[in-house]
């Protein structure tokens, strides 16, 4: 028998010492790894089963405001500015306004609701009492042709202006604007409207219609419109083509009205205005030569307030002055080739007075 095949007493095999130490080390490492693996498995299970936790947004610092003045030692290069801002501002960042006397006014026209206009429009500017603006306004006009809707006025002094547009069958609401240090480039819109009319009846205190009474409108602005009409045999009158604006309404002769003027405001609607006057008289003047033949003479009559008349004698040599207040009158008659003559007459209410004037040949 070989010595290595010998067995210990009792039949047990004997493990060599080196092999026994190797087995003990493996068992020790396994004992350490198993608890670690179990802990890792438990932690993974907890993490998978735990609810998600909301994450706070990441903090981002706000951008620092740009300093107007550069820090010491830094270059003072200006930030880029848009082109339109460069045009609107001066070197110090203030609005680049035109100098005094170089104001600019742009006017845009808006057609009436009834339809587009059918002709040219006249746009006028001038002084106004509606604005307490320093300076003296100038008067200018411009034509806006058919097919265009705008015009411009250049080189305007600082002042308050009234802007107005007008045309055939059209008017516009006047617009006051101020050109001054606060704004020397002004843009406005004017809404065009159809012209309106003013009508009514002229009666006396006894409700009798009066024929031939002059009714006129004078606009309250420099260079404003002046429109008039005379009453017909039924006492009716009508003034057409009236633009929107403020007017004074007169009744009677221009130099000597029968009543105090009435102030009226016209927009986009017709106006009815009836007139009541005192009971008047009339004067019939006949002009003849020394032979008793009628002369084509010119007459001018002057009497009490409202009692002024002018006219030409008819071929028959007569002239009837209607609607004269009662009182004393002085009548001037003159004809070609004849001497001028003055005559006196007295007018009574409800009556027709008669005056005969004889002109002698001029020497």
C-alpha positions in Angstrom: 0.0 0.0 0.0 1.2 3.5 -1.0 1.7 5.8 2.0 -0.8 8.5 0.6 -3.7 6.1 0.4 -3.7 5.4 4.1 -6.9 6.5 6.0 -7.0 7.8 9.5 -8.4 5.6 12.2 -12.2 5.4 12.2 -12.5 5.5 8.4 -12.6 9.5 8.1 -10.7 11.2 5.4 -8.4 14.0 6.5 -8.7 17.4 4.6 -5.3 19.0 4.0 -4.8 22.3 6.0 -4.4 24.5 2.9 -7.6 23.3 1.3 -9.4 23.8 4.6 -8.3 27.4 4.9 -9.5 28.1 1.3 -13.0 26.8 2.1 -13.2 28.9 5.2 -12.4 32.1 3.3 -15.0 31.5 0.7 -17.6 30.9 3.3 -16.7 34.1 5.1 -16.9 36.1 1.8 -20.3 34.5 1.1 -21.5 35.5 4.5 -20.6 39.1 3.9 -21.9 39.3 0.3 -25.4 37.9 1.1 -26.4 40.6 3.6 -25.0 43.3 1.3 -27.0 42.0 -1.7 -30.1 41.8 0.5 -29.7 45.4 1.6 -29.3 46.5 -2.0 -32.3 44.6 -3.1 -34.4 46.1 -0.2 -33.3 49.6 -1.1 -34.1 49.2 -4.7 -37.6 47.9 -3.8 -38.2 51.0 -1.5 -37.1 53.4 -4.2 -39.4 51.8 -6.8 -42.4 51.8 -4.6 -42.0 55.4 -3.1 -44.2 58.2 -4.7 -42.4 60.7 -6.9 -41.3 63.9 -5.1 -42.0 67.2 -7.0 -38.8 69.0 -7.9 -38.4 72.7 -7.3 -37.6 74.7 -10.4 -34.0 75.5 -10.8 -33.2 79.0 -9.6 -32.2 81.4 -12.4 -30.9 84.8 -11.4 -32.7 87.8 -13.0 -30.8 89.6 -15.7 -29.0 92.6 -14.3 -30.4 96.0 -15.4 -28.3 97.8 -17.8 -26.6 100.7 -16.2 -26.9 104.1 -18.0 -23.3 104.9 -17.2 -20.6 102.4 -17.9 -18.5 101.1 -15.0 -15.1 102.7 -14.4 -12.6 101.5 -17.0 -15.2 100.2 -19.4 -15.8 101.6 -22.9 -18.8 104.0 -23.3 -20.0 102.6 -26.6 -23.8 103.3 -26.9 -26.3 100.4 -27.4 -27.8 100.0 -30.9 -31.0 102.1 -31.4 -33.7 101.2 -34.1 -33.7 103.5 -37.1 -37.2 104.9 -36.4 -36.1 105.8 -32.9 -33.1 107.7 -34.2 -35.4 109.7 -36.5 -37.9 110.5 -33.7 -35.3 111.5 -31.0 -32.6 114.0 -30.8 -29.0 113.4 -29.5 -30.2 113.6 -25.9 -33.1 111.2 -26.3 -35.7 114.0 -26.5 -38.2 114.1 -29.4 -36.7 115.8 -32.4 -39.5 118.3 -33.0 -39.3 120.9 -35.8 -38.3 124.4 -34.7 -40.9 127.2 -34.2 -42.4 128.3 -37.5 -41.8 124.9 -39.1 -44.9 123.0 -37.8 -46.6 120.4 -40.0 -50.3 119.5 -40.2 -51.5 116.5 -42.0 -55.3 116.2 -42.8 -57.1 113.0 -43.8 -60.6 113.0 -45.2 -63.2 110.4 -44.4 -66.1 110.1 -46.9 -69.7 110.5 -45.7 -71.7 107.4 -44.7 -74.0 107.9 -47.7 -71.2 107.2 -50.1 -67.9 108.5 -51.5 -67.6 112.1 -52.5 -67.8 112.9 -56.2 -65.5 115.9 -56.5 -62.6 117.8 -55.1 -62.5 119.1 -51.6 -61.1 122.4 -50.3 -59.3 122.2 -46.9 -58.7 125.5 -45.2 -56.9 126.4 -41.9 -56.9 129.7 -40.0 -57.0 131.2 -36.6 -59.6 130.0 -34.0 -60.9 131.3 -30.7 -61.7 127.8 -29.6 -58.2 127.3 -28.3 -56.3 129.6 -25.9 -53.0 128.9 -27.7 -50.2 131.4 -27.9 -49.0 132.6 -31.2 -50.6 133.9 -34.4 -52.0 131.4 -36.9 -51.8 131.8 -40.6 -54.4 131.1 -43.2 -53.8 128.5 -45.9 -55.8 126.4 -48.2 -55.2 123.1 -50.1 -57.1 121.1 -52.7 -57.7 117.4 -52.1 -58.5 116.0 -55.6 -61.0 113.2 -56.2 -59.2 109.9 -55.6 -57.1 111.3 -52.8 -57.9 111.5 -49.1 -55.1 113.7 -47.7 -53.2 116.9 -47.8 -50.5 118.6 -45.7 -49.6 122.1 -44.5 -45.9 122.9 -43.9 -44.0 125.7 -42.1 -46.8 126.6 -39.6 -46.1 129.0 -36.8 -47.0 127.9 -33.3 -50.7 128.7 -32.7 -54.2 127.4 -32.5 -55.8 126.5 -35.8 -59.3 125.7 -37.0 -59.2 123.1 -39.8 -62.2 122.7 -42.1 -63.0 120.9 -45.3 -65.8 121.7 -47.8 -66.9 120.7 -51.3 -69.8 120.6 -53.6 -72.7 119.1 -51.5 -70.2 118.3 -48.7 -69.1 119.8 -45.4 -67.1 118.7 -42.4 -67.1 119.2 -38.7 -64.5 121.8 -37.9 -61.6 120.6 -35.8 -59.4 122.9 -33.7 -55.8 121.8 -33.3 -52.7 123.3 -31.6 -49.3 123.5 -33.1 -46.7 124.2 -30.5 -43.7 123.1 -28.4 -45.5 120.0 -27.2 -46.3 118.8 -30.8 -45.3 120.5 -34.0 -46.3 117.5 -36.2 -50.1 117.0 -36.0 -52.3 114.5 -37.8 -56.1 114.8 -37.8 -59.1 113.1 -39.5 -62.1 115.1 -40.8 -65.3 113.2 -41.3 -67.1 114.6 -44.4 -70.9 115.1 -44.3 -73.6 116.1 -46.7 -74.6 119.7 -46.7 -77.9 120.6 -45.1 -80.5 123.4 -45.5 -82.2 126.0 -43.3 -85.8 126.9 -44.0 -88.8 128.4 -42.3 -91.6 131.0 -42.6 -91.6 134.8 -42.2 -94.8 136.1 -40.7 -95.9 139.3 -39.0 -97.6 139.5 -35.6 -101.0 138.9 -37.3 -99.7 135.7 -38.9 -99.7 137.4 -42.3 -97.0 135.9 -44.7 -94.3 138.5 -45.6 -92.8 138.4 -49.1 -89.3 139.6 -50.0 -87.8 139.5 -46.4 -84.1 138.7 -46.6 -82.8 135.9 -44.3 -79.1 135.2 -44.3 -76.5 133.1 -42.5 -73.0 134.3 -41.7 -70.5 131.7 -40.4 -68.6 132.6 -37.3 -65.1 132.1 -38.5 -62.6 134.1 -40.6 -63.6 133.9 -44.2 -66.7 131.9 -43.4 -69.6 131.3 -45.7 -72.4 133.8 -46.2 -75.6 132.5 -47.6 -79.0 134.1 -48.0 -82.5 133.7 -49.4 -85.6 135.9 -49.6 -89.1 134.8 -48.6 -91.6 134.0 -51.4 -95.3 135.2 -51.6 -96.2 132.5 -49.1 -93.6 133.8 -46.6 -91.4 130.7 -47.0 -87.6 130.8 -47.4 -84.9 128.1 -47.8 -81.1 128.4 -47.7 -79.4 125.4 -49.3 -75.8 124.1 -49.3 -75.2 124.9 -45.6 -72.1 123.3 -44.2 -71.7 122.1 -40.6 -70.6 124.9 -38.2 -71.6 127.8 -36.1 -73.7 130.6 -37.7 -75.5 133.8 -37.0 -78.9 134.2 -38.6 -80.0 137.7 -39.6 -83.4 138.9 -40.8 -83.7 142.0 -42.9 -81.3 144.3 -44.8 -77.6 143.6 -44.3 -76.8 147.1 -43.0 -79.9 147.3 -40.8 -81.4 144.0 -39.7 -85.0 143.9 -38.5 -84.2 141.7 -35.5 -81.2 140.9 -33.3 -79.2 138.0 -34.9 -79.7 134.5 -33.6 -76.8 132.1 -33.1 -77.4 128.6 -34.5 -75.2 125.4 -34.6 -75.6 123.2 -37.6 -74.4 119.6 -37.7 -75.8 117.0 -40.1 -79.5 117.7 -40.0 -81.6 120.5 -41.5 -82.8 123.4 -39.3 -86.2 125.0 -39.3 -86.4 128.6 -38.1 -89.6 130.6 -38.3 -89.5 134.4 -38.0 -92.1 136.7 -36.4 -91.9 140.4 -37.3 -93.9 143.5 -36.3 -96.7 144.7 -38.6 -95.1 146.7 -41.4 -96.0 149.2 -44.0 -94.8 149.8 -47.6 -93.7 152.6 -49.8 -94.3 152.9 -53.5 -91.9 155.4 -55.2 -92.4 156.8 -58.7 -89.6 158.6 -60.6 -90.3 160.8 -63.6 -88.7 163.6 -65.5 -90.0 167.1 -65.9 -92.3 166.0 -68.7 -93.8 163.3 -66.5 -92.1 160.4 -68.3 -90.8 157.5 -66.2 -87.0 157.4 -65.6 -84.9 154.3 -64.9 -83.5 155.6 -61.7 -81.6 154.1 -58.7 -83.2 154.4 -55.3 -81.8 154.3 -51.8 -84.1 154.6 -48.8 -83.2 155.1 -45.1 -85.5 155.1 -42.1 -85.9 153.6 -38.6 -83.9 150.5 -37.6 -84.6 147.8 -40.2 -86.0 150.4 -42.6 -83.3 150.4 -45.3 -84.0 149.6 -48.9 -82.2 149.8 -52.3 -83.4 149.1 -55.8 -83.9 150.0 -59.4 -87.0 151.6 -60.7 -89.0 149.5 -63.2 -89.5 150.6 -66.8 -92.8 152.0 -65.7 -90.9 154.2 -63.3 -92.1 152.6 -60.1 -90.5 150.7 -57.2 -92.3 149.1 -54.2 -90.4 148.8 -50.9 -92.1 146.2 -48.8 -91.9 145.3 -45.1 -90.8 148.7 -43.8 -91.1 149.6 -40.1 -93.4 152.6 -39.5 -91.6 155.9 -39.4 -90.0 158.7 -41.4 -87.9 157.9 -44.5 -85.4 159.8 -46.7 -85.2 158.6 -50.2 -82.4 159.3 -52.7 -83.2 159.1 -56.5 -80.6 159.4 -59.3 -80.7 158.7 -63.0 -78.2 159.1 -65.9 -78.3 162.6 -67.3 -80.4 163.9 -64.3 -79.6 165.6 -61.1 -79.8 163.6 -57.8 -82.7 164.5 -55.6 -83.8 163.7 -52.0 -87.4 163.3 -50.9 -89.1 162.7 -47.6 -91.9 160.1 -46.9 -93.8 158.7 -44.0 -94.6 155.0 -43.7 -97.6 153.8 -41.6 -98.1 150.2 -40.4 -100.6 148.2 -42.5 -100.7 150.9 -45.2 -98.9 151.6 -48.5 -97.5 155.1 -48.7 -96.8 156.8 -52.1 -93.9 159.1 -53.1 -93.4 160.9 -56.4 -89.9 162.2 -57.3 -89.3 164.5 -60.3 -85.7 164.6 -61.6 -84.4 167.6 -63.6 -81.8 167.3 -66.3 -78.2 167.7 -65.1 -76.6 171.0 -65.9 
